């Protein structure tokens, strides 16, 4: 879908998408809905197939994942790095199919195979009455993990809208059923209103958003452009920043959700120190299940010196 749609205002009214140009998207949505009705083991198997197919066909994304993993895990042999790339595609293929559960099913049916760790840290931070930024990451369980979280806590979410307006309508409506609000990534006023009401807001900072308002902080030992907005938000609102993560269990169908103590002395007044702490926190969680991270994103696209050669080569 052409990126021009990203500039359009949200429209979550399905009647706006009856024109034939949307029929291919509707077909994809129907397939997602149908697959979400299958047993979870079958969905995982299909996700593995989808991931392996993407590994073979999506050469650009395979290249990006390979570069990221070589940069972040230099201690691994070439064979081990290749194996991790393969596992990452499988994990993200499964995550793609799990979107159907998150969007079209009630994730409450999965609470019996979900373990929550450290919920007391969330409750302690919430008791201070200044709101919580839930510091998340782009794990392969992104949507399903977030939906499962709302079975145990109340939260809002900030999202980057989908390029396809119809897919964005489906995604937004689904998230609004699970979260209190699905805020646009640009809706800082909405974010501060939520925090003022002592709400928790899911917030991810672990992607490369370009050169504006960033510092270069190490992520797996590699300087990564890291936004400073987290420090600004915490400074202005007085909210607590609580790291959390969610992973698919490898020993059988099931999920684990982790809450951690709120970041101490944050913000510190030093943007680089704050960004380093955030990246270290996310890195620690990624190491729990390295294959379940979104390695297909060009995390190190922006270099400290614009004249530095890029890691990924020509697009």
Order of alpha helices (4+ residues) and beta strands (2+ residues): alpha-alpha-alpha-alpha-beta-alpha-beta-alpha-beta-alpha-beta-alpha-beta-beta-beta-alpha-beta-beta-alpha
